[in-house]
Amino acid sequence: MAEILARTVEVTRKYGDVTALDQVSLDIRAGEVVGLLGPNGAGKSTLVNLFAGLRKPTSGRVELLGGSPTDPARRRGIGVTPQETGLPPTLRVGECADFVAAHFPDPVGRGELLDRFGLGDLAKRQIGGLSGGQKRRLAVALAFIGRPRLVFLDEPTTGLDVEARRTLWDGIRRFHAEGGTVVLTSHYLEEIEALAERVVVIGGGRVLTDDTMDAVRGLVGIRRVTLTASGLPELTGVLGVEQEGTRTHLLTADSDALVRELVLSGAPFADLEIRPTSLEEAFLTITGRESQAA
């Protein structure tokens, strides 16, 4: 088993009468990309803040790189981009990178870091003159400057356009390919699908699901049957129908029976594709079960 870089053991965190996390136990192992999913207020940001030493648990234990998250020596081994960041508006982008780099013994070079995250041409720009998306890219880039073993990214691409988001994805993938470990939260389920190997779904302050991407998608037992057809007969076992251009998506719990019925009906179709449910469908099902249980 890979080394455990961060861990919570039966951690509870309360804010007054509100329980943000309720006896959560979770291990983050070296080399993983872990996606944290959950509705607003589920406890994702609280969990990231506990790992990063920005908050303390009400009860339970948090470990980071073999010690306490409040130990500055441990925290130098991580990078963090919180949801809300404040960057000094009068500094230039390059100056800000140099300032952060000075806190680490072997930082990534300014040029290499900025180029990796699509910021190379902004080195001489004042931060106050950047767009919101450019500031967000800089905040994410700074999390990687100290050559961390583990990076926590809380909603890293909020407010970014598609091109900027994919540039950041490439930077995160490169870090992971070099052996880095990433924990990220995101409202963009496409982002979690694109980057994460493991998915942790949090709801009501508790871990609802913790498994591989494929396993989480398979939890709900639904398959998506996609085909091209000019018209379809009434088919049994269809849980939902979506139309996307000439392609029809059928959701079913028994794709084999559905395809047999389709073939026997004699209806013409082409380009048949069967795959597990999407992460979005799985997420909505898992969190919906939690809401019903509550």
C-alpha positions in Angstrom: 0.0 0.0 0.0 1.2 3.5 -0.8 2.3 5.8 2.0 -0.5 7.7 3.8 0.2 11.4 3.4 -2.9 12.8 5.2 -5.5 11.2 7.5 -8.5 12.0 9.6 -9.6 9.6 12.4 -13.2 10.0 13.6 -13.0 13.8 13.1 -15.9 16.0 14.1 -15.9 19.7 13.5 -18.6 22.0 14.8 -19.3 25.7 14.3 -21.5 26.5 17.2 -24.6 24.3 16.9 -23.8 23.3 13.4 -21.9 20.0 12.8 -19.9 20.5 9.6 -18.1 17.1 9.9 -19.4 14.1 11.9 -16.8 11.4 12.8 -15.1 11.4 9.4 -12.2 8.9 8.9 -10.3 9.3 5.6 -6.9 8.4 4.3 -5.1 10.2 1.4 -2.3 8.0 -0.1 0.7 9.0 -2.1 0.2 9.3 -5.8 -3.6 9.7 -5.7 -5.9 12.3 -7.3 -8.9 12.4 -5.0 -12.1 14.2 -5.9 -14.2 15.5 -3.0 -17.8 15.9 -4.0 -20.8 17.0 -2.0 -23.6 19.6 -2.0 -23.0 23.1 -0.7 -22.5 22.9 3.1 -21.6 19.2 3.0 -18.2 19.8 4.8 -15.8 19.6 1.8 -14.0 23.0 2.5 -13.9 22.2 6.3 -12.2 18.9 5.5 -9.6 20.7 3.3 -9.0 23.3 6.0 -8.4 20.7 8.6 -5.9 18.9 6.5 -4.1 22.1 5.8 -4.0 23.1 9.4 -6.2 26.2 8.9 -8.8 24.8 11.3 -8.7 22.4 14.3 -11.1 19.5 14.9 -13.6 19.7 17.7 -12.8 16.0 18.3 -10.8 13.3 16.6 -7.4 13.4 15.1 -5.9 14.9 11.9 -2.4 13.9 10.6 -0.4 15.5 7.8 2.8 14.0 6.4 3.3 12.0 9.6 2.7 14.8 12.0 0.4 17.6 13.0 -1.1 19.9 10.3 -0.2 22.8 12.6 3.5 22.0 12.4 5.1 24.6 10.0 7.6 21.9 8.8 4.8 19.6 7.8 2.9 22.4 6.1 5.9 23.3 3.9 5.3 19.9 2.2 1.9 20.8 0.9 0.3 23.4 -1.4 -3.1 24.9 -0.9 -5.5 27.0 -3.0 -8.6 27.8 -0.9 -11.9 28.9 -2.3 -11.2 32.5 -1.3 -7.8 34.0 -1.9 -6.4 37.5 -1.4 -3.4 38.4 -3.6 -1.6 41.8 -3.1 -2.9 44.0 -5.9 0.2 46.2 -6.1 2.6 43.3 -6.7 3.4 42.1 -10.2 2.7 38.5 -11.0 6.4 37.6 -11.1 7.1 39.5 -7.9 4.3 37.5 -6.1 5.7 34.3 -7.4 9.2 35.2 -6.1 7.8 36.2 -2.7 6.1 32.9 -2.2 9.1 31.0 -3.6 11.3 32.6 -0.9 9.5 30.5 1.7 10.7 27.2 0.3 14.2 25.6 0.1 13.9 24.4 -3.5 11.1 26.2 -5.3 10.0 25.8 -8.9 11.6 28.5 -11.1 9.3 31.5 -11.7 9.3 31.1 -15.5 8.7 27.3 -15.4 5.8 27.7 -13.0 4.1 30.5 -14.8 4.5 28.8 -18.2 3.0 25.6 -16.8 -0.2 27.4 -15.9 -0.5 29.6 -18.9 0.7 32.8 -17.1 4.1 33.3 -18.7 3.1 36.5 -20.6 1.6 38.1 -17.4 4.8 38.1 -15.3 5.1 41.9 -15.4 1.4 42.7 -14.9 0.2 44.1 -11.6 -2.1 41.6 -9.9 -4.7 44.4 -9.4 -5.1 44.7 -13.1 -5.7 41.0 -13.8 -9.1 39.5 -14.5 -10.8 37.3 -12.0 -9.9 34.2 -14.0 -6.2 35.2 -14.2 -6.1 35.8 -10.5 -7.6 32.4 -9.9 -5.0 30.8 -12.2 -2.2 32.5 -10.3 -3.6 31.4 -7.0 -3.6 27.8 -8.2 -0.1 28.0 -9.7 1.3 29.3 -6.3 0.1 26.1 -4.6 2.8 24.2 -6.7 5.7 26.5 -6.3 7.3 24.8 -3.3 7.5 21.4 -5.0 4.9 20.0 -2.6 4.2 16.3 -2.1 0.5 17.0 -1.6 -1.7 19.7 -3.0 -5.2 20.7 -1.8 -7.3 22.6 -4.4 -10.7 23.9 -3.3 -12.8 24.8 -6.3 -9.7 25.5 -8.3 -11.3 26.5 -11.6 -14.3 28.5 -10.5 -14.9 31.4 -12.9 -12.5 30.2 -15.6 -13.4 29.8 -19.2 -13.0 26.4 -20.9 -9.6 27.0 -22.3 -8.2 28.3 -19.0 -9.7 25.4 -17.1 -8.1 22.9 -19.4 -4.7 24.7 -19.1 -5.0 24.2 -15.3 -6.0 20.6 -15.8 -2.8 20.0 -17.8 -0.7 21.5 -15.0 -2.4 19.3 -12.4 -1.9 16.2 -14.6 1.8 17.0 -15.0 2.2 17.3 -11.3 0.5 14.0 -10.8 2.5 12.3 -13.5 5.7 13.4 -11.6 4.4 11.6 -8.5 2.4 14.3 -6.8 -0.8 13.8 -4.9 -3.9 16.0 -5.3 -7.1 16.5 -3.4 -9.6 18.7 -5.1 -13.2 19.8 -4.6 -15.2 21.1 -7.6 -18.7 21.9 -8.6 -17.7 20.9 -12.2 -18.3 17.1 -12.2 -16.6 17.0 -15.6 -13.5 18.2 -13.8 -13.6 15.4 -11.3 -14.2 12.9 -14.0 -11.3 14.3 -16.0 -8.7 14.3 -13.2 -9.7 12.1 -10.3 -9.1 8.4 -9.9 -10.9 8.1 -6.5 -14.1 9.9 -5.5 -15.2 10.7 -2.0 -18.8 11.9 -1.7 -19.6 13.8 1.4 -23.1 14.7 2.6 -24.4 15.9 5.9 -20.9 16.0 7.3 -20.4 12.3 6.7 -18.6 10.2 4.0 -21.4 8.7 1.9 -19.2 6.9 -0.7 -15.4 6.4 -1.1 -14.3 4.4 -4.1 -12.7 4.4 -7.6 -14.4 6.5 -10.3 -15.7 3.4 -12.1 -17.1 1.9 -8.9 -18.9 5.1 -7.9 -20.5 5.4 -11.3 -21.5 1.7 -11.0 -23.1 2.1 -7.6 -26.4 3.2 -8.8 -26.8 0.2 -11.1 -27.8 2.3 -14.2 -26.4 2.0 -17.7 -26.6 4.5 -20.5 -27.5 3.1 -23.9 -26.8 5.5 -26.7 -27.8 5.0 -30.3 -28.8 6.7 -33.5 -32.3 6.1 -34.7 -35.0 7.9 -36.6 -37.8 6.5 -34.3 -37.9 4.1 -31.4 -40.8 1.9 -30.2 -42.0 1.8 -26.6 -39.4 -0.1 -24.7 -39.7 -1.6 -21.2 -37.2 -0.8 -18.5 -36.4 2.7 -19.7 -35.8 5.0 -16.7 -35.1 8.1 -18.7 -34.6 9.4 -22.3 -32.3 12.3 -23.5 -32.0 13.6 -27.0 -28.7 15.1 -28.2 -28.8 15.9 -31.9 -29.3 12.7 -33.7 -28.2 10.6 -30.7 -30.7 9.2 -28.2 -29.6 8.3 -24.7 -31.7 5.7 -22.8 -31.1 5.1 -19.1 -31.9 1.6 -17.9 -31.1 -0.8 -15.1 -30.8 -3.8 -17.5 -29.0 -2.8 -20.7 -28.9 -6.4 -22.0 -32.7 -6.8 -21.8 -33.2 -3.4 -23.4 -31.0 -4.2 -26.4 -32.6 -7.6 -26.9 -36.0 -5.9 -27.0 -34.8 -3.3 -29.3 -33.3 -5.9 -31.8 -36.5 -8.0 -31.6 -38.6 -5.0 -32.4 -37.0 -4.7 -35.8 -36.5 -0.9 -35.4 -33.5 0.3 -37.4 -30.7 1.8 -35.4 -26.9 2.4 -35.6 -23.8 3.3 -33.6 -25.0 1.5 -30.4 -22.9 2.4 -27.3 -23.4 1.1 -23.7 -21.6 2.6 -20.8 -21.9 3.1 -17.1 -23.9 6.1 -15.7 -22.1 9.4 -15.6 -20.6 10.7 -12.4 -23.2 13.4 -12.3 -26.0 10.9 -12.4 -24.3 8.8 -9.7 -23.7 11.9 -7.6 -27.3 13.0 -7.7 -28.5 9.5 -6.8 -26.1 9.1 -3.9 -26.8 12.5 -2.4 -30.6 12.1 -3.1 -30.5 8.9 -1.0 -28.9 10.9 1.8 -31.6 13.6 1.6 -34.4 11.0 1.7 -32.8 9.2 4.7 -32.6 12.5 6.6 
